[in-house]
Amino acid sequence: MGRLFGTDGARGVAGTELTPELAMNIGRAAACVLTKGDSRPKFLIGKDTRQSSDMLEAALAAGLCAVGADVVLLGVVPTPAVAYLVKEYECDAGVMISASHNPCEFNGIKIFQGTGYKLPDEIENRIEAIILDGAEVPPVKTGGDVGRISFAATATQDYIEHICTAAQADFSGMKVAFDCANGSASATAISLFNRLGIEGVYTAYEPNGTNINDGCGSTHLEALKKTVVENGCQLGFAFDGDADRMLAVDENGQEVDGDKIIAICAKYMKDNGSLKNDTAVVTVMSNMGFFKFCEENAIQCEKTAVGDRYVLENMLANGHNIGGEQSGHVIFLDYATTGDGQLSAVMLLNVIKNSGKSLSELASQMQVYPQVLVNVKVTAAGKAAYKDDAVISQKITEAEKQMGNTGRVLVRLSGTEPLIRVMLEGKDLEQITAIAKDIAQLVKDRLA
């Protein structure tokens, strides 16, 4: 059996791939690995609005209690709320049940250390070894040694109060649209942004268990664009299912992606002296225009592999305080230990309010190079065989020679889905589209 944990926790179709039995075993194994000393361990569990989240929450809690860990249920909260509250509540670890931006049939289990940071690979490997290889036998507790389950009634309020500390301006009178993706932001956004004095126009904030990310959220911006324009909003924000990412829409209904959000905020931070090391951290997927923007504004830029965990590793290792991904995961390390969509919204609002500029004015400072992304669905075997496929490798090399210095080619495995992503970037949209389709067809023919 392959690895349970990908780039962002354990993921799969709930009930068939991510089963209650597996969730229970993850709970038992995590308690063994993450418990410190002889004290009774305490774990937080948060969840998004998927119908299957209740089932997996019950299984996880059972597994943790079976080995003597106490469990504190947070209910429906954003992923970054778990990362914040696990440290605030002095717990050994926190678990978030969510499959982020994926459809409702998927779900996932993401674990945070007591420090609020995601688990490093070596700890995930130890948990996997217990589950898959029997490397350690979790203890069986009985009687009074079995763990207890309680509910944190103030979890959302405690998280909201924390996000409010990032506000550096009076937002009263601002009119902003919010797409909550029928997910975790549905539990916090209205209260949070009302408290900040914003006149909010809210959509997709009535989850029913199956409508999470369904034609809404950060992967479906069409409805938000329409809402912003029709309601005369100054801008709009779209969160994903667990609210750890955000994409924005300007007053004209134009998308502002993660690259532009990082660029806008990094320049603002540099101008006010709060950008540590004058550096922003992004992934290899960031647009070429972002790197040019950094050069023009004397901002250093570091590139990592795709995945916010790798961005965070670089930030921690080198003392940087802003980084993220084009997809809208942005980490403001002065306030959070992981990407936080609602925090990102507040930080962007700070720039708009204090600069006196519209979002379209701020976003226009960064030129975007044409970019084409083709996702190719492949089999599990095909995904495993990709790196050793000489024919595909040769095709990519030929494409790179054809592009020369006018663009770049990036073909990579998705860390969370059965996909190979083919991305090309350059000045000539027609050229890069043709090359991307050509590579994608070869990948499909050989690996699908």
Disulfide bonds with the S-S distance in Angstrom:
none
